[in-house]
Amino acid sequence: MQEERKYLDELFQKYRQGTVTEKEKELIARWLEQLDAAEDEPEQSRLDLAADRSRREFRAKFQPEEINQTKIVSLPLWLRSVAASILALLSITAGFYIYHNRQATTQTAYEQQSTGTGQMKTITLADGTRITLNNRSRLKYPVSFAADKREVTLSGEAFFEVNHEPTRPFIVHTDKINVQVLGTSFNIQDYPDDVDLSVAVVSGKVGVMQKNIKTAYLIAGDALAYHRLSGKTDLFKIDGRAVTAWQQGVLVFDNEQLESITRKLERFYKVSFVFKNQALKRSELSLKVKNQSLAVVMSALSISGDFHYKISKARVTIW
C-alpha cells in the first residue's frame, strides 16, 4: 500500500509539471474510468476502508472538485487611475444632476400681467392685494407667496392696495429702487424711458430702498422722485386724488414739463411726438382732462404753452 501511494504521489507531481508520458496519461485515464465504474456498482463488503481511501485520494489528485470562486482581476496602476478619475467625474455629474433637478422641483412658479397702449388692468393676488396697472406696464409675481415675504416686480405704473400682514412684508422691485410695506396704498411710476421714477403714498407708510439701503420713509401725502441720471432723490407733497385719477381715465398735469407730458400722452393715445423746437420740452404746464380726444388735449396744451402742433396719423409735431 505504501509503494502504491508513493507511486501515486510521484505520478501526481509529474501530472502537475506536465511531464507525464503518453502511457502514464492512458494509465491515469483507465484508473479514473475504473473508479467511475466502481462507484456505480453496489457497495461490497470485500472493499475495505484502505481501498476506499486510496480511491478518494486518487480522485482528489486527478479530478479535484470545482469550487465556484470569484476571479479577482488586478488592473494595472495607470488603468486604476483612469478608472478612479472616471468614477469621480461620474459622481460629480450625478451630484450636479440631482441638485439641479431638486432645485427645479422647488423653483417658484411666476405669472406675468401686462397692458398695452391705452389699456388698464386690475389684478388680485393670492394674499388679497389689489393692483391696478396703467398703460404699457408689466407686473411679475409668484403664484403663491413665500412664508416670510411677498415680492413682485414692476415695470411701468401701478397703484397698489396691499393687504395688511404684520409678519409678511410686501416688496415691490423696480429697476432702480425697492418699496417695502406691510399694508398700505401707494402708486409707483417706473417707465424705463422716463427721466424720473416716483413713489406716492395715499395711505399708510412705506419704506423706499436704494441698493438695499433705506433711503426714505413716506407717509400718506408724501412722494419721492428718483432721478435716474444723478441717482438723487427729492421729497415732496402730493394730492392723493391726483395720484389715483388715472384709474378713472383722468389726466392730471401739475406744473409738469412738456417733455414728460408728451411721454404720458404717447402711452395713452398710441402716438409719437417730435419736437422741432427743443426748448419747448422744458416748458412747465398744468392741465386736467377726462376721457378727451388727443386733438382736444393738444389744443388745450398749445394754448397754455403757446406753441404750435400738427397731428398726422400717429405722429404729432410740436414747434
KEFITI-57023 format. One record per residue (C-alpha): z, x, y; residue in three letters. Coordinates in steps of 0.05 Angstrom, whole numbers, padded with zeros to 5 digits, always signed. Each point is the difference from the previous one (the first is absolute). Example, Ala and Ser with C-alpha at 12.3 -4.5 7.8 and 13.67 -1.06 7.14 Angstrom:
2
+00156+00246-00090ala-00013+00027+00069ser
***
This chain:
319
+00000+00000+00000met+00016+00057+00047gln-00067+00033-00013glu-00037-00066+00013glu+00037-00008+00066arg-00014+00072+00021lys-00074-00010-00017tyr+00001-00065+00039leu+00029+00035+00062asp-00051+00056-00003glu-00057-00050-00008leu+00027-00040+00060phe+00003+00062+00044gln-00073+00017-00018lys-00018-00073+00015tyr+00031+00004+00069arg-00033+00066+00015gln-00068-00025-00024gly-00006+00054-00054thr-00001-00044-00063val-00060+00010-00045thr-00047-00055-00022glu+00033-00001-00069lys+00069-00007+00032glu-00026-00057+00043lys-00026-00035-00063glu+00067+00011-00034leu+00038-00030+00059ile-00047-00060+00000ala+00009-00012-00074arg+00076+00004+00007trp+00000-00051+00056leu-00044-00047-00040glu+00048+00006-00059gln+00059-00015+00046leu-00035-00063+00026asp-00015-00022-00071ala+00071+00014-00023ala+00030-00042+00056glu-00044-00059-00020asp+00028+00002-00071glu+00067-00033-00018pro+00058+00046+00005glu+00018+00031-00068gln+00066+00025-00023ser-00031+00066-00023arg-00012+00019+00073leu+00060+00040+00020asp+00027+00010+00070leu-00027+00071+00004ala-00072-00022-00012ala+00007-00056+00050asp+00028+00049+00052arg-00057+00049-00013ser-00050-00056+00014arg+00034-00018+00065arg+00001+00073+00022glu-00074+00009-00017phe-00021-00063+00037arg+00044+00018+00060ala-00036+00067+00006lys-00071-00022-00010phe+00001-00073+00023gln+00053-00005+00055pro+00014-00070+00027glu-00034-00015+00066glu+00048-00010+00057ile-00023-00037+00062asn+00017+00043+00059gln-00023-00001+00071thr-00044+00059+00013lys+00024+00039+00062ile-00055+00031+00040val+00018+00056+00047ser-00044+00000+00062leu-00019+00064+00037pro+00041+00014+00063leu-00058-00012+00047trp-00016-00067-00033leu+00072-00021+00005arg-00001+00015+00075ser-00063-00042+00010val+00030-00057-00040ala+00065+00003+00041ala-00040-00002+00065ser-00040-00060-00023ile+00063-00035-00022leu+00033+00013+00068ala-00062-00026+00037leu-00001-00063-00043leu+00074-00011+00013ser-00010+00006+00076ile-00061-00046-00002thr+00037-00051-00042ala+00059+00003+00047gly-00044-00011+00061phe-00036-00057-00034tyr+00065-00035-00018ile+00028+00011+00071tyr-00064-00024+00033his-00003-00063-00042asn+00074-00013+00012arg-00012+00006+00075gln-00061-00046-00005ala+00041-00053-00035thr+00054+00002+00053thr-00047+00005+00060gln+00010-00055+00052thr-00055-00053+00005ala-00025-00013+00071tyr-00039-00055+00034glu-00040+00004+00064gln-00018-00053+00051gln-00049+00010+00058ser-00034-00038+00056thr-00067+00006+00033gly-00021-00008+00073thr+00027-00064+00030gly+00042-00015-00063gln+00075-00010-00010met+00039-00007-00064lys+00072-00017-00019thr+00032+00032-00061ile+00066-00015-00034thr+00030+00058-00039leu+00042-00003-00063ala+00065+00005+00040asp-00019-00058+00045gly-00022+00043+00059thr-00057-00032+00040arg-00054+00043+00031ile-00058-00022+00044thr-00059+00048+00004leu-00042+00003+00063asn-00075+00013-00002asn-00027+00064-00032arg+00067+00017-00032ser+00022+00022-00069arg+00067-00006-00037leu+00019+00035-00065lys+00062-00022-00037tyr+00030+00002-00071pro-00003-00060-00045val+00075+00006-00008ser+00047+00041+00044phe+00046+00055-00024ala+00074-00013-00010ala+00022+00042+00060asp-00055-00011+00053lys-00061-00040+00020arg-00061+00040+00024glu-00068-00021+00027val-00057+00037+00035thr-00037-00027+00060leu-00065+00017+00035ser-00017-00045+00059gly+00047-00053+00029glu+00050-00047-00033ala+00060-00042+00017phe+00058+00006-00049phe+00054-00051-00015glu+00044+00039-00048val+00047-00035-00047asn+00070+00028+00010his+00028+00043-00056glu+00058+00046+00020pro-00005+00045-00060thr-00076+00007-00001arg-00033+00024+00065pro-00071-00020+00017phe-00045+00059+00020ile-00069-00004+00031val-00042+00063-00005his-00055+00015+00050thr-00042+00062+00010asp+00048+00029+00052lys+00067-00036-00002ile+00044-00041-00047asn+00040-00061+00019val+00063-00018-00039gln+00038-00066+00003val+00048-00042-00040leu-00022-00068+00025gly-00036-00015+00065thr-00066-00020+00032ser-00045+00050+00034phe-00072+00019+00015asn-00036+00065-00017ile-00067+00018+00030gln-00031+00061-00033asp-00075+00002+00005tyr-00028+00069-00016pro-00048-00002+00059asp+00054-00018+00051asp+00032+00054+00043val+00069-00030-00007asp+00039-00030-00058leu+00053-00053+00018ser+00061-00034-00030val+00029-00062+00033ala+00063-00036-00023val+00008-00075+00007val+00067-00007-00037ser+00050+00045-00035gly+00000+00075+00001lys-00048+00053-00026val+00001+00075-00007gly-00063+00040+00015val-00010+00066-00036met-00048+00056+00013gln-00008+00051-00056lys+00065-00027-00032asn+00038+00011+00065ile+00031-00060+00035lys-00037-00006+00066thr+00030-00064+00028ala+00037-00064-00014tyr-00030-00063+00028leu+00031-00068+00010ile-00030-00067+00020ala-00043+00007+00062gly-00011+00075-00010asp-00066+00035-00014ala-00021+00071-00015leu-00068+00032+00012ala-00019+00062-00039tyr-00055+00043+00031his-00044+00029-00055arg-00025+00060+00040leu+00066+00025+00028ser+00048-00027-00053gly+00045-00026+00055lys+00033-00069+00002thr+00014-00049+00057asp+00050-00057-00001leu-00012-00064+00040phe+00018-00074+00001lys-00044-00057-00025ile-00004-00075+00000asp+00007-00024-00072gly-00047-00058+00012arg-00055+00047+00022ala+00010+00043-00063val-00012-00059-00047thr-00054-00034+00042ala-00058+00029-00040trp+00023-00040-00061gln-00020-00063+00038gln-00067+00029+00022gly+00026+00018+00069val-00022+00066+00032leu+00051+00029+00048val-00015+00061+00042phe+00056+00023+00047asp-00020+00058+00046asn-00040+00028-00057glu-00056+00051+00008gln-00071-00029-00008leu-00015+00050-00056glu+00058-00027-00041ser-00020-00071+00016ile-00072+00010-00024thr+00025+00030-00066arg+00039-00064-00014lys-00060-00042+00020leu-00043+00040-00049glu+00047-00017-00057arg+00005-00073+00021phe-00073-00016+00016tyr-00037+00050-00044lys-00037+00035+00057val-00004+00070+00028ser+00009+00023+00072phe-00037+00053+00039val+00026+00028+00066phe-00052+00025+00049lys+00055+00014+00050asn+00055+00039-00037gln+00049-00009+00057ala+00004-00074-00015leu+00035+00015-00066lys+00064+00016+00038arg+00001-00065+00040ser+00064-00039-00014glu-00010-00075-00007leu+00040-00062-00019ser-00026-00062-00035leu+00022-00056-00047lys-00051-00042-00036val+00001-00044-00062lys-00058-00017-00046asn-00053+00018+00051gln-00069+00028-00011ser-00016+00072+00015leu-00042-00021+00060ala+00059-00036+00032val+00047+00060-00013val-00049+00050+00029met-00013-00043+00061ser+00075-00003+00015ala+00009+00075-00011leu-00059+00018+00044ser+00027-00040+00057ile+00069+00031-00007ser-00026+00071-00010gly-00059-00004+00047asp-00053+00025-00048phe-00066-00024-00029his-00017-00012-00073tyr-00056-00023-00046lys+00006-00032-00069ile-00059+00015-00045ser+00013-00028-00070lys+00058+00043-00028ala-00001+00051+00057arg+00035-00005+00067val-00018+00048+00056thr+00048+00011+00058ile-00015+00035+00066trp
***
